[in-house]
């Protein structure tokens, strides 16, 4: 058991110089299963296959979107954009002074 700890300490100490060795060790040591867990559908059934999970997630996210009525949009009044900003000066001092206030 002490040998294993020494080995891990050695890998940890050398992780900056040899990060590949660290990540290889971590990948072998940590047994995690990535993926999407089984999902419960709205009808109470369980989605276990990738296709069923994709369809279940699609149904959920599709239900959160609003279908807009594009035939009944509000009228937007025209605006006058003839005014222009002139002689704008930005200096580090101006930014610093405005940031402090």
Secondary structure, DSSP 8 states (H G I E B T S, - for coil): -HHHHHHHHHHHHTTTT-HHHHHHHHHHH-----S---EE-TTS-EE-SHHHHHHHHHHHHHHHS----TTS--------------S----HHHHHHHHH-
